[in-house]
Amino acid sequence: MQSACCDWKSGRPCADVFQQRVSFMSVPYEIIECERCGYAASTLVTAGKFVWSDGGEEYWFNRELAICNDCECVVAMEKFPDPTVLADARKRLGSFWRKLTKKFGDDDAGMMARSKGLSVAEKVLALRRKPVCLSCGSPNVVPLPRLDDGGSANTHVRSLGIAHPGCGGTLTIHGSGGDRVAPMEVTRIYNIQGKKTGERPGWR
């Protein structure tokens, strides 16, 4: 099954990648290609704001790059909060002194305690489900390996050591160098099951 995602070389539909407009913010990126079929995508699939929404509350969650075996392309995948950090954040929110002084700490738990919609994140973890593809909602996703070798500044082509689904070619990655892109400012909204329910302009 081919989803509308991220190939700008072979003419496949493109929904979430390389959307750009005039903006005050721009980001570097990396290009991911298949050495066999010419498929190409970018790390910009994870750019923007993604929220879980439930009962009128929203939680801004993290994403990571992945390969979806159903979409057969590079996608953004849910990255769940660390349960230990989440529990620590909830504990700090329960402290009268911390709530009064707003001193939650500068570590991950402190930053999470300042986040809105913490209860939504707790509901997601309580489901004990697998992270899903944020394009099609399938759990048939595999995180892409991280190469700690310069990121977008490294323009040399390196192998990711992972096959392109449906093709079998090896995926490679290279940085954009000095090129930067202003991602589309849109908030993508998902329910606690990871199914997309809508989107709105802006990141507020």
C-alpha positions as CSV (number, residue, x, y, z in Angstrom):
1,M,0.0,0.0,0.0
2,Q,1.5,3.3,-1.0
3,S,0.6,6.4,1.1
4,A,0.9,10.0,0.1
5,C,4.2,10.8,1.5
6,C,7.6,11.7,0.5
7,D,9.1,11.0,-2.9
8,W,10.1,14.1,-4.9
9,K,12.1,12.3,-7.6
10,S,9.9,9.6,-9.0
11,G,6.7,11.6,-8.9
12,R,4.9,9.8,-6.1
13,P,2.4,12.0,-4.1
14,C,4.0,14.2,-1.5
15,A,1.9,15.4,1.4
16,D,4.1,16.2,4.4
17,V,7.6,16.7,3.0
18,F,9.2,19.8,1.4
19,Q,6.1,21.9,2.1
20,Q,7.5,25.3,2.6
21,R,6.5,28.9,2.8
22,V,8.0,32.3,3.8
23,S,8.7,32.0,7.5
24,F,11.0,33.4,10.1
25,M,12.2,29.9,11.0
26,S,14.2,27.5,8.8
27,V,15.9,24.2,9.6
28,P,18.7,22.1,8.0
29,Y,17.7,18.6,6.8
30,E,19.1,15.4,5.4
31,I,18.1,13.5,2.3
32,I,17.3,9.8,2.3
33,E,17.5,7.9,-1.0
34,C,17.2,4.4,-2.3
35,E,20.2,3.4,-4.3
36,R,18.1,1.1,-6.5
37,C,14.9,2.8,-7.4
38,G,15.6,6.5,-7.0
39,Y,13.1,7.0,-4.2
40,A,14.0,10.1,-2.1
41,A,12.7,11.6,1.1
42,S,13.9,14.0,3.8
43,T,14.1,14.2,7.5
44,L,11.5,17.0,7.3
45,V,8.8,14.5,7.7
46,T,9.2,15.0,11.5
47,A,9.1,18.8,11.3
48,G,6.3,20.7,12.9
49,K,3.9,20.2,15.8
50,F,2.2,16.8,16.4
51,V,-0.3,16.5,19.3
52,W,-2.3,13.8,21.0
53,S,-5.8,15.2,21.7
54,D,-8.3,13.8,24.2
55,G,-11.1,15.4,26.2
56,G,-10.3,18.9,25.1
57,E,-6.6,18.6,26.1
58,E,-3.6,18.3,23.9
59,Y,-0.1,17.0,24.5
60,W,2.8,17.9,22.1
61,F,4.6,14.7,21.6
62,N,8.0,13.8,20.0
63,R,8.6,12.0,16.7
64,E,11.4,10.0,15.2
65,L,12.3,8.9,11.7
66,A,11.1,5.5,10.6
67,I,10.4,3.2,7.7
68,C,6.7,2.2,7.4
69,N,6.4,-1.2,5.7
70,D,2.8,-0.4,4.8
71,C,3.5,3.0,3.2
72,E,6.9,1.8,1.9
73,C,8.5,5.1,2.6
74,V,10.2,7.2,5.3
75,V,7.7,8.6,7.8
76,A,7.4,10.2,11.1
77,M,6.7,7.7,13.9
78,E,5.5,8.4,17.4
79,K,8.1,8.5,20.1
80,F,6.5,7.8,23.5
81,P,7.6,9.7,26.7
82,D,9.8,7.8,29.1
83,P,7.4,6.3,31.7
84,T,9.9,7.0,34.5
85,V,10.3,10.7,33.5
86,L,6.6,11.1,33.1
87,A,5.9,9.7,36.6
88,D,8.6,12.0,38.0
89,A,6.9,15.0,36.2
90,R,3.6,14.1,37.7
91,K,5.1,13.8,41.2
92,R,6.6,17.3,40.9
93,L,3.2,18.7,39.8
94,G,1.8,17.3,43.0
95,S,4.2,19.3,45.1
96,F,2.6,22.4,46.5
97,W,5.9,24.2,46.9
98,R,7.0,23.4,43.3
99,K,3.6,24.6,41.9
100,L,3.8,27.7,44.0
101,T,7.3,28.7,43.0
102,K,7.2,27.2,39.4
103,K,10.5,25.5,40.2
104,F,10.1,22.2,38.5
105,G,13.8,21.8,37.6
106,D,15.7,22.0,34.3
107,D,15.9,18.3,33.6
108,D,13.6,16.3,31.3
109,A,11.1,15.7,34.1
110,G,11.0,19.4,34.9
111,M,10.4,20.4,31.3
112,M,7.7,17.8,31.0
113,A,6.0,19.1,34.2
114,R,5.7,22.5,32.5
115,S,4.0,20.8,29.5
116,K,0.3,21.1,28.9
117,G,-1.9,18.0,28.7
118,L,0.3,15.7,30.7
119,S,-2.8,13.5,31.4
120,V,-3.2,12.8,27.7
121,A,0.4,11.4,27.5
122,E,-0.4,9.2,30.5
123,K,-3.5,7.9,28.7
124,V,-1.4,7.0,25.7
125,L,1.1,5.0,27.8
126,A,-1.7,3.3,29.7
127,L,-2.9,1.7,26.5
128,R,0.4,-0.2,26.2
129,R,0.2,-0.1,22.5
130,K,3.0,0.1,19.9
131,P,4.1,3.4,18.3
132,V,2.5,4.0,14.9
133,C,3.3,5.6,11.6
134,L,1.9,9.1,11.7
135,S,1.0,8.9,8.0
136,C,-1.2,5.8,7.9
137,G,-1.5,4.7,11.6
138,S,0.1,1.3,11.1
139,P,2.3,-0.2,13.9
140,N,4.3,-1.8,11.1
141,V,7.1,0.7,11.5
142,V,10.9,0.4,12.2
143,P,12.9,3.4,13.5
144,L,15.7,4.5,11.2
145,P,19.2,4.1,12.6
146,R,20.9,7.3,13.8
147,L,24.3,8.2,12.4
148,D,26.3,10.4,14.7
149,D,28.6,11.7,12.0
150,G,27.8,15.3,11.3
151,G,24.1,15.3,10.5
152,S,22.9,17.8,7.9
153,A,26.4,19.3,7.6
154,N,27.8,16.0,6.3
155,T,27.1,15.9,2.6
156,H,28.8,12.5,2.0
157,V,26.5,9.7,1.0
158,R,26.4,7.0,3.8
159,S,24.5,3.8,4.0
160,L,21.7,3.4,6.6
161,G,22.0,-0.4,6.3
162,I,18.3,-0.8,5.9
163,A,16.3,-1.9,2.9
164,H,13.6,0.1,1.1
165,P,10.3,-1.9,1.5
166,G,8.9,-3.1,-1.7
167,C,12.1,-2.5,-3.6
168,G,14.9,-4.1,-1.6
169,G,17.4,-1.4,-2.4
170,T,19.6,0.0,0.4
171,L,18.7,3.4,1.8
172,T,21.4,6.0,2.0
173,I,21.5,9.4,3.7
174,H,23.4,12.7,3.1
175,G,23.1,16.2,4.5
176,S,21.8,19.3,2.9
177,G,25.0,21.2,3.6
178,G,24.2,24.9,4.0
179,D,20.7,24.5,2.5
180,R,17.8,25.2,4.9
181,V,14.0,25.0,4.5
182,A,11.1,26.7,6.3
183,P,8.6,23.9,7.2
184,M,4.9,24.4,6.8
185,E,3.6,25.8,10.1
186,V,0.8,23.3,10.8
187,T,-0.3,21.4,13.9
188,R,-1.2,17.7,13.2
189,I,-3.8,16.3,15.6
190,Y,-4.1,12.6,16.6
191,N,-6.2,10.7,19.1
192,I,-4.7,8.6,21.8
193,Q,-4.7,5.6,19.5
194,G,-2.4,7.4,17.1
195,K,-5.0,8.0,14.4
196,K,-4.9,11.4,12.7
197,T,-8.1,13.4,13.3
198,G,-7.3,16.7,11.7
199,E,-4.9,19.6,11.5
200,R,-4.9,23.4,11.9
201,P,-2.6,26.2,10.7
202,G,0.1,27.4,13.0
203,W,1.9,25.8,15.9
204,R,-0.1,27.2,18.8
